[in-house]
Amino acid sequence: MIDWILGIVMVFAAIFGLFLAAGAYDIGMTTFGFGLFAFGVLFDFWLVKKRFDARKAAPVHSLPALGDN
């Protein structure tokens, strides 16, 4: 559950970064805005990867074959 909340927060941070970059008057704020956007997007991709890796590592429960008791 915390991954969902963190992912949503990072989406808002990335959008905020784009607004910062769009309204910047100097190169420092533009760089920070684009950096915040890139960090937010990459962090969300990492959360997706983490979720799929956890699902892949989970044990698969199989049904017993006929005749196995």
Gaussian input, Z-matrix of N, CA and C with variables (Angstrom, degrees):
# hf/3-21g

backbone

0 1
 N
 C     1     B1
 C     2     B2     1     A1
 N     3     B3     2     A2     1     D1
 C     4     B4     3     A3     2     D2
 C     5     B5     4     A4     3     D3
 N     6     B6     5     A5     4     D4
 C     7     B7     6     A6     5     D5
 C     8     B8     7     A7     6     D6
 N     9     B9     8     A8     7     D7
 C    10    B10     9     A9     8     D8
 C    11    B11    10    A10     9     D9
 N    12    B12    11    A11    10    D10
 C    13    B13    12    A12    11    D11
 C    14    B14    13    A13    12    D12
 N    15    B15    14    A14    13    D13
 C    16    B16    15    A15    14    D14
 C    17    B17    16    A16    15    D15
 N    18    B18    17    A17    16    D16
 C    19    B19    18    A18    17    D17
 C    20    B20    19    A19    18    D18
 N    21    B21    20    A20    19    D19
 C    22    B22    21    A21    20    D20
 C    23    B23    22    A22    21    D21
 N    24    B24    23    A23    22    D22
 C    25    B25    24    A24    23    D23
 C    26    B26    25    A25    24    D24
 N    27    B27    26    A26    25    D25
 C    28    B28    27    A27    26    D26
 C    29    B29    28    A28    27    D27
 N    30    B30    29    A29    28    D28
 C    31    B31    30    A30    29    D29
 C    32    B32    31    A31    30    D30
 N    33    B33    32    A32    31    D31
 C    34    B34    33    A33    32    D32
 C    35    B35    34    A34    33    D33
 N    36    B36    35    A35    34    D34
 C    37    B37    36    A36    35    D35
 C    38    B38    37    A37    36    D36
 N    39    B39    38    A38    37    D37
 C    40    B40    39    A39    38    D38
 C    41    B41    40    A40    39    D39
 N    42    B42    41    A41    40    D40
 C    43    B43    42    A42    41    D41
 C    44    B44    43    A43    42    D42
 N    45    B45    44    A44    43    D43
 C    46    B46    45    A45    44    D44
 C    47    B47    46    A46    45    D45
 N    48    B48    47    A47    46    D46
 C    49    B49    48    A48    47    D47
 C    50    B50    49    A49    48    D48
 N    51    B51    50    A50    49    D49
 C    52    B52    51    A51    50    D50
 C    53    B53    52    A52    51    D51
 N    54    B54    53    A53    52    D52
 C    55    B55    54    A54    53    D53
 C    56    B56    55    A55    54    D54
 N    57    B57    56    A56    55    D55
 C    58    B58    57    A57    56    D56
 C    59    B59    58    A58    57    D57
 N    60    B60    59    A59    58    D58
 C    61    B61    60    A60    59    D59
 C    62    B62    61    A61    60    D60
 N    63    B63    62    A62    61    D61
 C    64    B64    63    A63    62    D62
 C    65    B65    64    A64    63    D63
 N    66    B66    65    A65    64    D64
 C    67    B67    66    A66    65    D65
 C    68    B68    67    A67    66    D66
 N    69    B69    68    A68    67    D67
 C    70    B70    69    A69    68    D68
 C    71    B71    70    A70    69    D69
 N    72    B72    71    A71    70    D70
 C    73    B73    72    A72    71    D71
 C    74    B74    73    A73    72    D72
 N    75    B75    74    A74    73    D73
 C    76    B76    75    A75    74    D74
 C    77    B77    76    A76    75    D75
 N    78    B78    77    A77    76    D76
 C    79    B79    78    A78    77    D77
 C    80    B80    79    A79    78    D78
 N    81    B81    80    A80    79    D79
 C    82    B82    81    A81    80    D80
 C    83    B83    82    A82    81    D81
 N    84    B84    83    A83    82    D82
 C    85    B85    84    A84    83    D83
 C    86    B86    85    A85    84    D84
 N    87    B87    86    A86    85    D85
 C    88    B88    87    A87    86    D86
 C    89    B89    88    A88    87    D87
 N    90    B90    89    A89    88    D88
 C    91    B91    90    A90    89    D89
 C    92    B92    91    A91    90    D90
 N    93    B93    92    A92    91    D91
 C    94    B94    93    A93    92    D92
 C    95    B95    94    A94    93    D93
 N    96    B96    95    A95    94    D94
 C    97    B97    96    A96    95    D95
 C    98    B98    97    A97    96    D96
 N    99    B99    98    A98    97    D97
 C   100   B100    99    A99    98    D98
 C   101   B101   100   A100    99    D99
 N   102   B102   101   A101   100   D100
 C   103   B103   102   A102   101   D101
 C   104   B104   103   A103   102   D102
 N   105   B105   104   A104   103   D103
 C   106   B106   105   A105   104   D104
 C   107   B107   106   A106   105   D105
 N   108   B108   107   A107   106   D106
 C   109   B109   108   A108   107   D107
 C   110   B110   109   A109   108   D108
 N   111   B111   110   A110   109   D109
 C   112   B112   111   A111   110   D110
 C   113   B113   112   A112   111   D111
 N   114   B114   113   A113   112   D112
 C   115   B115   114   A114   113   D113
 C   116   B116   115   A115   114   D114
 N   117   B117   116   A116   115   D115
 C   118   B118   117   A117   116   D116
 C   119   B119   118   A118   117   D117
 N   120   B120   119   A119   118   D118
 C   121   B121   120   A120   119   D119
 C   122   B122   121   A121   120   D120
 N   123   B123   122   A122   121   D121
 C   124   B124   123   A123   122   D122
 C   125   B125   124   A124   123   D123
 N   126   B126   125   A125   124   D124
 C   127   B127   126   A126   125   D125
 C   128   B128   127   A127   126   D126
 N   129   B129   128   A128   127   D127
 C   130   B130   129   A129   128   D128
 C   131   B131   130   A130   129   D129
 N   132   B132   131   A131   130   D130
 C   133   B133   132   A132   131   D131
 C   134   B134   133   A133   132   D132
 N   135   B135   134   A134   133   D133
 C   136   B136   135   A135   134   D134
 C   137   B137   136   A136   135   D135
 N   138   B138   137   A137   136   D136
 C   139   B139   138   A138   137   D137
 C   140   B140   139   A139   138   D138
 N   141   B141   140   A140   139   D139
 C   142   B142   141   A141   140   D140
 C   143   B143   142   A142   141   D141
 N   144   B144   143   A143   142   D142
 C   145   B145   144   A144   143   D143
 C   146   B146   145   A145   144   D144
 N   147   B147   146   A146   145   D145
 C   148   B148   147   A147   146   D146
 C   149   B149   148   A148   147   D147
 N   150   B150   149   A149   148   D148
 C   151   B151   150   A150   149   D149
 C   152   B152   151   A151   150   D150
 N   153   B153   152   A152   151   D151
 C   154   B154   153   A153   152   D152
 C   155   B155   154   A154   153   D153
 N   156   B156   155   A155   154   D154
 C   157   B157   156   A156   155   D155
 C   158   B158   157   A157   156   D156
 N   159   B159   158   A158   157   D157
 C   160   B160   159   A159   158   D158
 C   161   B161   160   A160   159   D159
 N   162   B162   161   A161   160   D160
 C   163   B163   162   A162   161   D161
 C   164   B164   163   A163   162   D162
 N   165   B165   164   A164   163   D163
 C   166   B166   165   A165   164   D164
 C   167   B167   166   A166   165   D165
 N   168   B168   167   A167   166   D166
 C   169   B169   168   A168   167   D167
 C   170   B170   169   A169   168   D168
 N   171   B171   170   A170   169   D169
 C   172   B172   171   A171   170   D170
 C   173   B173   172   A172   171   D171
 N   174   B174   173   A173   172   D172
 C   175   B175   174   A174   173   D173
 C   176   B176   175   A175   174   D174
 N   177   B177   176   A176   175   D175
 C   178   B178   177   A177   176   D176
 C   179   B179   178   A178   177   D177
 N   180   B180   179   A179   178   D178
 C   181   B181   180   A180   179   D179
 C   182   B182   181   A181   180   D180
 N   183   B183   182   A182   181   D181
 C   184   B184   183   A183   182   D182
 C   185   B185   184   A184   183   D183
 N   186   B186   185   A185   184   D184
 C   187   B187   186   A186   185   D185
 C   188   B188   187   A187   186   D186
 N   189   B189   188   A188   187   D187
 C   190   B190   189   A189   188   D188
 C   191   B191   190   A190   189   D189
 N   192   B192   191   A191   190   D190
 C   193   B193   192   A192   191   D191
 C   194   B194   193   A193   192   D192
 N   195   B195   194   A194   193   D193
 C   196   B196   195   A195   194   D194
 C   197   B197   196   A196   195   D195
 N   198   B198   197   A197   196   D196
 C   199   B199   198   A198   197   D197
 C   200   B200   199   A199   198   D198
 N   201   B201   200   A200   199   D199
 C   202   B202   201   A201   200   D200
 C   203   B203   202   A202   201   D201
 N   204   B204   203   A203   202   D202
 C   205   B205   204   A204   203   D203
 C   206   B206   205   A205   204   D204

   B1=1.4442
   B2=1.5304
   B3=1.3169
   B4=1.4624
   B5=1.5291
   B6=1.3363
   B7=1.4626
   B8=1.5280
   B9=1.3218
   B10=1.4644
   B11=1.5233
   B12=1.3037
   B13=1.4662
   B14=1.5229
   B15=1.3200
   B16=1.4632
   B17=1.5287
   B18=1.3219
   B19=1.4643
   B20=1.5194
   B21=1.3235
   B22=1.4716
   B23=1.5234
   B24=1.3245
   B25=1.4680
   B26=1.5264
   B27=1.3407
   B28=1.4654
   B29=1.5307
   B30=1.3276
   B31=1.4679
   B32=1.5230
   B33=1.3366
   B34=1.4597
   B35=1.5317
   B36=1.3117
   B37=1.4657
   B38=1.5263
   B39=1.3284
   B40=1.4680
   B41=1.5294
   B42=1.3165
   B43=1.4710
   B44=1.5243
   B45=1.3221
   B46=1.4671
   B47=1.5228
   B48=1.3274
   B49=1.4618
   B50=1.5171
   B51=1.3299
   B52=1.4706
   B53=1.5246
   B54=1.3298
   B55=1.4666
   B56=1.5208
   B57=1.3287
   B58=1.4621
   B59=1.5234
   B60=1.3222
   B61=1.4692
   B62=1.5264
   B63=1.3194
   B64=1.4659
   B65=1.5318
   B66=1.3186
   B67=1.4582
   B68=1.5166
   B69=1.3121
   B70=1.4649
   B71=1.5239
   B72=1.3300
   B73=1.4588
   B74=1.5217
   B75=1.3265
   B76=1.4588
   B77=1.5263
   B78=1.3212
   B79=1.4643
   B80=1.5340
   B81=1.3170
   B82=1.4611
   B83=1.5246
   B84=1.3217
   B85=1.4585
   B86=1.5206
   B87=1.3224
   B88=1.4661
   B89=1.5191
   B90=1.3190
   B91=1.4659
   B92=1.5247
   B93=1.3289
   B94=1.4560
   B95=1.5279
   B96=1.3224
   B97=1.4593
   B98=1.5214
   B99=1.3279
   B100=1.4660
   B101=1.5286
   B102=1.3278
   B103=1.4604
   B104=1.5211
   B105=1.3271
   B106=1.4622
   B107=1.5227
   B108=1.3176
   B109=1.4643
   B110=1.5262
   B111=1.3179
   B112=1.4659
   B113=1.5306
   B114=1.3277
   B115=1.4548
   B116=1.5261
   B117=1.3261
   B118=1.4563
   B119=1.5166
   B120=1.3206
   B121=1.4682
   B122=1.5248
   B123=1.3214
   B124=1.4679
   B125=1.5294
   B126=1.3169
   B127=1.4614
   B128=1.5242
   B129=1.3382
   B130=1.4632
   B131=1.5231
   B132=1.3155
   B133=1.4683
   B134=1.5258
   B135=1.3390
   B136=1.4647
   B137=1.5292
   B138=1.3366
   B139=1.4605
   B140=1.5208
   B141=1.3220
   B142=1.4724
   B143=1.5238
   B144=1.3291
   B145=1.4662
   B146=1.5236
   B147=1.3323
   B148=1.4581
   B149=1.5252
   B150=1.3119
   B151=1.4679
   B152=1.5271
   B153=1.3347
   B154=1.4599
   B155=1.5258
   B156=1.3221
   B157=1.4663
   B158=1.5257
   B159=1.3373
   B160=1.4577
   B161=1.5228
   B162=1.3047
   B163=1.4544
   B164=1.5234
   B165=1.3265
   B166=1.4642
   B167=1.5275
   B168=1.3075
   B169=1.4575
   B170=1.5263
   B171=1.3245
   B172=1.4653
   B173=1.5236
   B174=1.3261
   B175=1.4594
   B176=1.5267
   B177=1.3116
   B178=1.4548
   B179=1.5190
   B180=1.2947
   B181=1.4611
   B182=1.5218
   B183=1.3053
   B184=1.4490
   B185=1.5179
   B186=1.3005
   B187=1.4570
   B188=1.5235
   B189=1.3136
   B190=1.4622
   B191=1.5292
   B192=1.3042
   B193=1.4619
   B194=1.5137
   B195=1.3090
   B196=1.4709
   B197=1.5168
   B198=1.2956
   B199=1.4480
   B200=1.5198
   B201=1.3454
   B202=1.4563
   B203=1.5181
   B204=1.3084
   B205=1.4695
   B206=1.4955
   A1=111.32
   A2=116.00
   A3=118.73
   A4=111.19
   A5=117.11
   A6=119.69
   A7=111.31
   A8=116.64
   A9=119.98
   A10=110.63
   A11=116.73
   A12=120.71
   A13=110.44
   A14=116.13
   A15=120.58
   A16=111.32
   A17=116.87
   A18=120.72
   A19=112.19
   A20=116.39
   A21=119.89
   A22=110.69
   A23=117.23
   A24=120.54
   A25=110.50
   A26=116.63
   A27=119.73
   A28=112.01
   A29=117.54
   A30=119.99
   A31=109.58
   A32=116.33
   A33=119.50
   A34=111.56
   A35=117.44
   A36=120.39
   A37=110.53
   A38=116.64
   A39=119.94
   A40=110.95
   A41=116.90
   A42=119.88
   A43=110.42
   A44=116.54
   A45=120.39
   A46=111.06
   A47=116.51
   A48=120.59
   A49=112.30
   A50=116.08
   A51=118.59
   A52=111.06
   A53=117.75
   A54=119.95
   A55=111.55
   A56=116.41
   A57=119.25
   A58=111.47
   A59=116.08
   A60=119.63
   A61=111.23
   A62=116.54
   A63=119.49
   A64=111.79
   A65=116.92
   A66=119.43
   A67=114.43
   A68=117.28
   A69=120.61
   A70=111.44
   A71=113.76
   A72=120.46
   A73=112.76
   A74=116.49
   A75=119.74
   A76=109.83
   A77=114.75
   A78=120.64
   A79=111.66
   A80=117.02
   A81=120.04
   A82=112.51
   A83=117.49
   A84=120.82
   A85=111.04
   A86=116.90
   A87=119.79
   A88=110.49
   A89=116.42
   A90=120.91
   A91=110.72
   A92=116.83
   A93=120.14
   A94=111.16
   A95=117.43
   A96=121.11
   A97=112.38
   A98=116.45
   A99=119.59
   A100=111.52
   A101=116.49
   A102=119.79
   A103=111.64
   A104=116.86
   A105=120.74
   A106=110.92
   A107=116.87
   A108=120.64
   A109=110.75
   A110=116.72
   A111=120.51
   A112=110.66
   A113=117.23
   A114=120.52
   A115=111.22
   A116=116.90
   A117=120.54
   A118=112.73
   A119=116.57
   A120=120.46
   A121=110.65
   A122=116.78
   A123=119.50
   A124=111.64
   A125=117.14
   A126=120.17
   A127=110.67
   A128=117.21
   A129=119.68
   A130=111.53
   A131=117.79
   A132=119.60
   A133=110.94
   A134=116.85
   A135=119.69
   A136=110.97
   A137=116.99
   A138=119.87
   A139=111.49
   A140=117.02
   A141=120.72
   A142=109.79
   A143=116.87
   A144=120.67
   A145=110.92
   A146=116.14
   A147=121.29
   A148=110.94
   A149=116.57
   A150=120.75
   A151=111.30
   A152=117.09
   A153=120.13
   A154=111.46
   A155=117.73
   A156=120.12
   A157=111.02
   A158=116.94
   A159=119.98
   A160=110.88
   A161=116.72
   A162=120.27
   A163=110.89
   A164=115.97
   A165=120.51
   A166=111.37
   A167=117.84
   A168=121.92
   A169=112.60
   A170=117.21
   A171=119.85
   A172=109.60
   A173=117.07
   A174=119.20
   A175=111.14
   A176=114.76
   A177=121.28
   A178=107.73
   A179=116.77
   A180=121.44
   A181=108.16
   A182=116.10
   A183=119.85
   A184=110.15
   A185=115.10
   A186=120.21
   A187=108.72
   A188=117.70
   A189=119.38
   A190=110.37
   A191=115.27
   A192=120.25
   A193=109.70
   A194=115.76
   A195=119.98
   A196=109.47
   A197=117.06
   A198=121.50
   A199=113.63
   A200=118.39
   A201=120.93
   A202=109.29
   A203=116.08
   A204=119.26
   A205=110.67
   D1=-37.29
   D2=-178.94
   D3=-66.15
   D4=-29.18
   D5=178.19
   D6=-65.83
   D7=-36.91
   D8=177.26
   D9=-64.29
   D10=-45.99
   D11=-179.29
   D12=-64.19
   D13=-44.49
   D14=179.23
   D15=-63.76
   D16=-38.63
   D17=177.52
   D18=-63.48
   D19=-42.39
   D20=179.00
   D21=-66.49
   D22=-40.84
   D23=177.64
   D24=-61.32
   D25=-40.66
   D26=-179.39
   D27=-70.03
   D28=-30.34
   D29=174.05
   D30=-62.73
   D31=-45.38
   D32=178.28
   D33=-65.32
   D34=-36.25
   D35=177.27
   D36=-65.34
   D37=-39.93
   D38=178.84
   D39=-65.64
   D40=-42.31
   D41=177.79
   D42=-65.13
   D43=-40.08
   D44=176.07
   D45=-60.76
   D46=-38.59
   D47=177.01
   D48=-61.83
   D49=-39.28
   D50=177.19
   D51=-65.78
   D52=-39.40
   D53=176.57
   D54=-64.57
   D55=-38.93
   D56=176.41
   D57=-62.41
   D58=-44.31
   D59=-178.99
   D60=-67.21
   D61=-35.94
   D62=-178.05
   D63=-70.30
   D64=-34.49
   D65=-176.89
   D66=-98.96
   D67=12.35
   D68=-175.03
   D69=-76.81
   D70=145.86
   D71=175.85
   D72=-103.50
   D73=-13.95
   D74=-179.30
   D75=-132.35
   D76=166.78
   D77=-174.65
   D78=-70.58
   D79=-28.10
   D80=-179.83
   D81=-65.01
   D82=-45.43
   D83=179.75
   D84=-71.61
   D85=-33.67
   D86=175.86
   D87=-63.51
   D88=-45.02
   D89=179.22
   D90=-63.59
   D91=-43.00
   D92=179.06
   D93=-63.58
   D94=-42.05
   D95=179.66
   D96=-62.76
   D97=-46.56
   D98=178.05
   D99=-67.69
   D100=-34.24
   D101=176.43
   D102=-65.92
   D103=-41.98
   D104=177.15
   D105=-63.93
   D106=-39.42
   D107=176.85
   D108=-63.05
   D109=-47.67
   D110=-179.24
   D111=-62.97
   D112=-41.21
   D113=178.65
   D114=-62.29
   D115=-43.53
   D116=179.58
   D117=-62.50
   D118=-43.55
   D119=-179.86
   D120=-67.49
   D121=-46.66
   D122=-179.58
   D123=-65.23
   D124=-35.86
   D125=178.53
   D126=-65.80
   D127=-39.75
   D128=177.39
   D129=-66.93
   D130=-38.46
   D131=175.06
   D132=-63.10
   D133=-36.99
   D134=177.90
   D135=-65.92
   D136=-37.42
   D137=177.20
   D138=-64.08
   D139=-39.56
   D140=177.44
   D141=-64.47
   D142=-44.04
   D143=178.95
   D144=-61.60
   D145=-42.78
   D146=179.31
   D147=-60.48
   D148=-40.17
   D149=179.90
   D150=-66.21
   D151=-44.66
   D152=-179.81
   D153=-69.23
   D154=-34.85
   D155=176.66
   D156=-65.95
   D157=-38.03
   D158=178.49
   D159=-67.48
   D160=-37.95
   D161=178.80
   D162=-68.21
   D163=-37.54
   D164=-180.00
   D165=-69.07
   D166=-33.68
   D167=-177.42
   D168=-81.57
   D169=-13.46
   D170=-178.68
   D171=-68.42
   D172=141.80
   D173=179.69
   D174=-68.06
   D175=144.24
   D176=179.96
   D177=-94.98
   D178=123.26
   D179=178.71
   D180=-88.29
   D181=119.31
   D182=-179.93
   D183=-109.33
   D184=154.32
   D185=177.76
   D186=-77.97
   D187=145.01
   D188=178.13
   D189=-68.68
   D190=146.84
   D191=179.51
   D192=-71.80
   D193=158.41
   D194=178.75
   D195=-62.57
   D196=136.78
   D197=178.85
   D198=90.97
   D199=-11.53
   D200=176.34
   D201=-87.72
   D202=119.84
   D203=178.46
   D204=-122.30

